[in-house]
Amino acid sequence: MSDATGDTIGYVPSAAEQFVADVALDGIPRDDAQRLAELFETVLDGRNSSLTDHLGSALGRPSTDFAQYARRAAAVGN
């Protein structure tokens, strides 16, 4: 995304407890925030790291890699 936008975009991982506390500041109930934290931990734990062609099959066309998408979105201001 940084390459596509020309802006520096960083990622700083946080512990689940910190995530729950941070989103609570935005008014998200603690139980909902905890479920989101658990979902993110599951998504990011590596079990989904393999690549497949399922998206292209579902779309009925080749999928676009994220870098291409980011460049296209940045060009139109999205």
N, CA, C and O of each residue as an XYZ file, in Angstrom:
312
protein
N       0.824     -1.178      0.000
C       0.000      0.000      0.000
C       0.871      1.245      0.000
O       0.533      2.245     -0.634
N       1.988      1.186      0.708
C       2.893      2.332      0.726
C       3.385      2.644     -0.680
O       3.407      3.805     -1.087
N       3.782      1.612     -1.424
C       4.253      1.828     -2.790
C       3.168      2.439     -3.669
O       3.440      3.327     -4.477
N       1.948      1.964     -3.508
C       0.842      2.435     -4.350
C       0.446      3.873     -4.037
O       0.122      4.635     -4.948
N       0.468      4.250     -2.765
C       0.001      5.582     -2.373
C       1.106      6.609     -2.262
O       0.851      7.812     -2.316
N       2.339      6.137     -2.107
C       3.446      7.056     -1.880
C       3.542      7.515     -0.433
O       4.413      8.317     -0.095
N       2.664      7.021      0.418
C       2.671      7.350      1.841
C       3.300      6.189      2.612
O       3.274      5.042      2.165
N       3.858      6.504      3.762
C       4.372      5.457      4.622
C       3.220      4.890      5.437
O       2.555      5.612      6.179
N       2.995      3.611      5.293
C       1.934      2.931      6.027
C       2.594      1.806      6.804
O       3.254      0.943      6.225
N       2.417      1.820      8.097
C       3.051      0.821      8.929
C       2.043     -0.098      9.583
O       0.845      0.180      9.625
N       2.556     -1.183     10.083
C       1.738     -2.154     10.807
C       2.444     -2.462     12.110
O       3.617     -2.835     12.125
N       1.730     -2.304     13.186
C       2.276     -2.634     14.495
C       1.328     -3.639     15.139
O       0.203     -3.291     15.496
N       1.776     -4.881     15.291
C       0.899     -5.870     15.909
C       0.658     -5.528     17.383
O       1.500     -4.924     18.047
N      -0.497     -5.925     17.862
C      -0.790     -5.712     19.278
C      -1.363     -6.992     19.869
O      -1.923     -7.827     19.158
N      -1.216     -7.128     21.156
C      -1.783     -8.278     21.848
C      -3.305     -8.152     21.865
O      -3.847     -7.052     21.757
N      -3.978     -9.271     22.000
C      -5.444     -9.276     22.017
C      -5.998     -8.344     23.082
O      -6.972     -7.631     22.843
N      -5.380     -8.347     24.257
C      -5.878     -7.498     25.346
C      -5.801     -6.016     24.974
O      -6.698     -5.236     25.292
N      -4.710     -5.644     24.294
C      -4.558     -4.246     23.880
C      -5.578     -3.892     22.805
O      -6.143     -2.798     22.821
N      -5.819     -4.812     21.867
C      -6.820     -4.595     20.828
C      -8.187     -4.359     21.453
O      -8.889     -3.420     21.081
N      -8.565     -5.209     22.403
C      -9.869     -5.084     23.070
C      -9.968     -3.722     23.759
O     -10.995     -3.051     23.661
N      -8.918     -3.319     24.445
C      -8.928     -2.019     25.127
C      -9.024     -0.871     24.124
O      -9.741      0.102     24.361
N      -8.309     -0.979     23.012
C      -8.322      0.092     22.006
C      -9.698      0.252     21.359
O     -10.191      1.372     21.226
N     -10.316     -0.850     20.959
C     -11.614     -0.722     20.298
C     -12.710     -0.341     21.284
O     -13.736      0.210     20.884
N     -12.507     -0.627     22.563
C     -13.474     -0.180     23.569
C     -13.534      1.347     23.589
O     -14.584      1.922     23.878
N     -12.422      1.999     23.286
C     -12.404      3.468     23.214
C     -13.301      3.987     22.094
O     -13.749      5.133     22.131
N     -13.560      3.142     21.101
C     -14.451      3.504     19.996
C     -15.883      3.086     20.250
O     -16.734      3.218     19.371
N     -16.161      2.578     21.458
C     -17.533      2.228     21.817
C     -17.939      0.802     21.514
O     -19.113      0.456     21.644
N     -16.990     -0.036     21.111
C     -17.312     -1.436     20.844
C     -17.430     -2.157     22.187
O     -16.511     -2.081     23.003
N     -18.541     -2.855     22.432
C     -18.673     -3.593     23.690
C     -17.553     -4.622     23.862
O     -17.096     -5.220     22.888
N     -17.119     -4.822     25.103
C     -15.991     -5.707     25.398
C     -16.207     -7.119     24.849
O     -15.275     -7.700     24.292
N     -17.399     -7.684     24.990
C     -17.643     -9.034     24.481
C     -17.464     -9.097     22.962
O     -16.879    -10.047     22.441
N     -17.966     -8.087     22.263
C     -17.804     -8.045     20.808
C     -16.334     -7.884     20.431
O     -15.847     -8.532     19.505
N     -15.639     -7.022     21.149
C     -14.220     -6.808     20.877
C     -13.414     -8.080     21.121
O     -12.485     -8.383     20.372
N     -13.765     -8.814     22.157
C     -13.063    -10.068     22.450
C     -13.281    -11.074     21.331
O     -12.346    -11.765     20.927
N     -14.511    -11.163     20.826
C     -14.780    -12.084     19.709
C     -14.002    -11.670     18.465
O     -13.483    -12.524     17.746
N     -13.918    -10.364     18.206
C     -13.119     -9.892     17.068
C     -11.654    -10.263     17.247
O     -11.007    -10.711     16.301
N     -11.129    -10.079     18.452
C      -9.732    -10.425     18.724
C      -9.489    -11.903     18.466
O      -8.471    -12.272     17.881
N     -10.404    -12.741     18.892
C     -10.274    -14.180     18.656
C     -10.318    -14.495     17.162
O      -9.564    -15.341     16.683
N     -11.192    -13.821     16.432
C     -11.273    -14.011     14.984
C      -9.959    -13.619     14.325
O      -9.434    -14.359     13.493
N      -9.424    -12.453     14.694
C      -8.165    -12.009     14.103
C      -7.021    -12.958     14.432
O      -6.170    -13.217     13.581
N      -6.989    -13.477     15.648
C      -5.944    -14.428     16.007
C      -6.034    -15.681     15.134
O      -5.010    -16.221     14.715
N      -7.245    -16.139     14.862
C      -7.440    -17.314     14.012
C      -7.012    -17.024     12.577
O      -6.343    -17.843     11.947
N      -7.394    -15.869     12.068
C      -7.057    -15.508     10.689
C      -5.549    -15.343     10.524
O      -4.995    -15.703      9.485
N      -4.889    -14.804     11.536
C      -3.465    -14.470     11.417
C      -2.526    -15.542     11.962
O      -1.317    -15.313     12.008
N      -3.026    -16.684     12.369
C      -2.153    -17.679     13.000
C      -1.394    -18.546     12.012
O      -0.641    -19.429     12.423
N      -1.573    -18.317     10.727
C      -0.813    -19.052      9.719
C      -1.578    -20.150      9.020
O      -1.146    -20.626      7.970
N      -2.698    -20.565      9.570
C      -3.417    -21.680      8.942
C      -3.995    -21.316      7.577
O      -4.348    -22.199      6.795
N      -4.092    -20.026      7.293
C      -4.650    -19.580      6.014
C      -3.573    -19.057      5.068
O      -3.868    -18.268      4.170
N      -2.336    -19.485      5.261
C      -1.239    -18.909      4.498
C      -1.025    -19.542      3.129
O      -0.232    -19.019      2.346
N      -1.687    -20.627      2.815
C      -1.497    -21.245      1.509
C      -2.350    -20.539      0.456
O      -3.433    -20.029      0.744
N      -1.837    -20.526     -0.750
C      -2.544    -19.900     -1.863
C      -3.325    -20.944     -2.644
O      -2.868    -22.072     -2.827
N      -4.499    -20.557     -3.099
C      -5.308    -21.437     -3.943
C      -5.869    -20.607     -5.084
O      -5.706    -19.387     -5.104
N      -6.521    -21.253     -6.022
C      -7.181    -20.533     -7.105
C      -8.689    -20.438     -6.877
O      -9.444    -20.157     -7.808
N      -9.125    -20.673     -5.641
C     -10.558    -20.695     -5.357
C     -11.237    -19.364     -5.642
O     -12.371    -19.345     -6.119
N     -10.567    -18.250     -5.359
C     -11.193    -16.956     -5.607
C     -11.471    -16.769     -7.087
O     -12.562    -16.344     -7.465
N     -10.504    -17.078     -7.920
C     -10.711    -16.976     -9.366
C     -11.847    -17.861     -9.838
O     -12.628    -17.472    -10.707
N     -11.938    -19.040     -9.272
C     -13.032    -19.952     -9.631
C     -14.369    -19.364     -9.213
O     -15.340    -19.427     -9.967
N     -14.426    -18.795     -8.019
C     -15.677    -18.205     -7.534
C     -16.072    -16.980     -8.347
O     -17.254    -16.752     -8.602
N     -15.071    -16.185     -8.758
C     -15.363    -14.973     -9.527
C     -15.668    -15.261    -10.988
O     -16.334    -14.474    -11.661
N     -15.177    -16.391    -11.469
C     -15.342    -16.703    -12.885
C     -14.352    -15.936    -13.747
O     -14.543    -15.821    -14.958
N     -13.300    -15.411    -13.135
C     -12.244    -14.686    -13.844
C     -10.986    -14.769    -12.991
O     -11.064    -15.086    -11.804
N      -9.847    -14.493    -13.574
C      -8.629    -14.515    -12.746
C      -8.698    -13.451    -11.649
O      -9.215    -12.354    -11.861
N      -8.179    -13.788    -10.503
C      -8.137    -12.808     -9.423
C      -6.984    -11.832     -9.660
O      -6.077    -12.109    -10.443
N      -7.030    -10.697     -8.979
C      -6.007     -9.668     -9.073
C      -5.193     -9.681     -7.794
O      -5.755     -9.786     -6.704
N      -3.864     -9.574     -7.913
C      -3.086     -9.554     -6.678
C      -3.277     -8.212     -5.968
O      -3.670     -7.221     -6.584
N      -2.994     -8.197     -4.675
C      -3.285     -7.023     -3.858
C      -2.517     -5.790     -4.314
O      -3.051     -4.682     -4.260
N      -1.278     -5.959     -4.762
C      -0.490     -4.814     -5.227
C      -1.165     -4.129     -6.414
O      -1.212     -2.900     -6.477
N      -1.683     -4.911     -7.348
C      -2.402     -4.333     -8.489
C      -3.650     -3.586     -8.022
O      -3.924     -2.474     -8.473
N      -4.393     -4.203     -7.124
C      -5.588     -3.562     -6.583
C      -5.229     -2.245     -5.901
O      -5.892     -1.233     -6.127
N      -4.187     -2.246     -5.070
C      -3.804     -1.040     -4.329
C      -3.400      0.078     -5.285
O      -3.779      1.230     -5.075
N      -2.642     -0.238     -6.323
C      -2.257      0.788     -7.307
C      -3.476      1.358     -8.010
O      -3.569      2.570     -8.205
N      -4.407      0.503     -8.389
C      -5.614      0.956     -9.084
C      -6.477      1.819     -8.171
O      -6.981      2.859     -8.595
N      -6.649      1.399     -6.932
C      -7.453      2.167     -5.976
C      -6.797      3.509     -5.651
O      -7.483      4.527     -5.553
N      -5.477      3.514     -5.483
C      -4.783      4.768     -5.176
C      -4.873      5.747     -6.334
O      -4.944      6.956     -6.117
N      -4.871      5.241     -7.555
C      -4.927      6.110     -8.730
C      -6.250      6.865     -8.839
O      -6.300      7.962     -9.395
N      -7.311      6.279     -8.312
C      -8.612      6.944     -8.383
C      -9.026      7.554     -7.040
O     -10.128      8.083     -6.900
N      -8.131      7.472     -6.064
C      -8.397      8.120     -4.781
C      -9.256      7.331     -3.822
O      -9.870      7.916     -2.930
N      -9.320      6.006     -3.977
C     -10.109      5.186     -3.057
C      -9.229      4.684     -1.964
O      -9.693      3.969     -1.076
